Amino acid sequence: MKWGILGTGNITKKLRKAIEESTTGALVAIASRNIETAEKWINEYSNAQQKVRFYYISSYLFILILNIYFKIH
């Protein structure tokens, strides 16, 4: 299963580790409102075998995605 993470906060370290330890998961994308933070995250946590893509999203889009998620769940 392919995973993408919204944000680059501390919890993403735990999510990344859990995804890597799973037998079926693969982290393929990270989205952030801050390009510098996302690049730092990718440089620290991406590896040669698994290239993580970066997607920049605006603050408005980030909030919209969260609102949609919480309305569905």
N, C-alpha and C positions, 0 to 999 in steps of 0.2 A: 504494500500500500504506500502510495506517495503522500508525503506530508509537506505542508507549508506552514510557516509560523508568522503570525502578525506581531511585530515588535521585536526588540532586541534586549529586553530587560533581563534581570537575573533569573527569572523562571525559565527562560529559554535554554539555559545551560542544562537544567534538569530534563526538559523536554527532549533536547538533542540527545542526551545520554540515553534516555529511555527508548527513543526511536532507534538509535544505533544498536542497543542491546536486543531489540526485538528481532525475530527471525524473518519477518515479512515487511518491516517498515523501512522507508528511505526518505530522508529529509532532502527535498529538492529545491525549496525556495524559502526565502526570508523576505518579508516586506517591512519597510520602516519609513517613518516620516523624516528621518535624518540620514542622509547619505553617508556621512563620515562614520556614524555609529554602526551602520550596516556593514560598511567595508571593513571596519575593525573586527566586527563579529565574524564575518566570513573568513578573514585572515587568521583568526584565532581558532575557529572551530570547524572550518571546512577541511577536508582531507583530499589527497590526490585521487583516491578511489571513488569518492563521491563529491562531485562538484555541485555546490549549492548556488543557485541563481539568486540575484538580488532584484527586488522590485521596489521602486520608490512609490509611495502613495501619499497623497495630501492628507492633512489633518481631517478635512471634511470627509473624504472617502473612508478613512480609518474609522471615524465615528459612525458613518453610515453602515459600514460592514458590521460593526459591533451591535448596532441597533437592530439590524436585520437578524443577526444570529440570536439575540435574546428574545426577539418576538417569535421566532420559530421554536426555540427550546423553552 
